[in-house]
Amino acid sequence: MNEEQFINALNKLRETASEQGNVLSTEQISEVFSEVGFELNDERKALIEEYLNKNHIGIDESVDPDSYLTESEKNYLEEYLDEIKLLAEVSDGEKRATIISALAGEAGSKKRLVEIFLPSVADIAKLYTGFGVGLEDLIGEGNVALAMAVEMFDCVEGPDEVEGFLAKQAMDAMEEFIRENTDVKKADGKMLDKINKIADMARELSEELGRDVTPEELAKENNISVKSIIDAMFITGDKIEGISKGQTK
């Protein structure tokens, strides 16, 4: 079993868990890896358990999503749920009737369906806390997805599929938001590393020459582009020590 197969198996587990309230059985884990001929020894099991734990996925029992919330997030969630409590209150019969009417295209029922499912979006958001984004942002993304989802019932076959469809749309939106946020942080980190390296190069060359250096001199000495240096200077507001702040040649 190669690395790609291992990653694919982990992704399959994560998809299965998302359909089961973020919990997997020991048997399901063994089955997924046995299908690709991967024998689970203690070391491999530990790696898999670590991966699942980082993704808030429980093994044989659900993980308490509240355990990942900060105190401020807990306070926000309590206030938010209080605000939407009256909007979301509904009997099973009313919810069923609203779903059927929304599937038929009735605008008022679609709006009502969004209100009914607001608490469900908040519950889903709790499953995605601890991944570098705030609970409030996750709920916001999920609510936007919910409002869009009630306009997409053409791909839903019947009333029994509606709740699962709405939940998946909210989950997909939150996961995409987390991915985008992670990509931005990675890009910011790379840019910071680049600026720090340029700052080190500038300081060393400036000390060697006994004066500030021009971007062209620094670029030539270190075999990097002048544009990279100019960009770094711009981002830092010309605060890189050792580089001349005058016009480039």
Secondary structure, DSSP 4 states (H G I P E B T S, - for coil): --HHHHHHHHHHHHHHHHTTTSEE-HHHHHHHHHHTT----HHHHHHHHHHHHHTT-EESS---GGGG--HHHHHHHHHHHHHHHHHH---HHHHHHHHHHHHTT-HHHHHHHHHHTHHHHHHHHHHTTTSSS-HHHHHHHHHHHHHHHTT-GGG--SGGGHHHHHHHHHHHHHHHHHHHHHHHHHHHHHHHHHHHHHHHHHHHHHHHHTS-B-HHHHHHHHT--HHHHHHHHHHTTS--TTB--S---
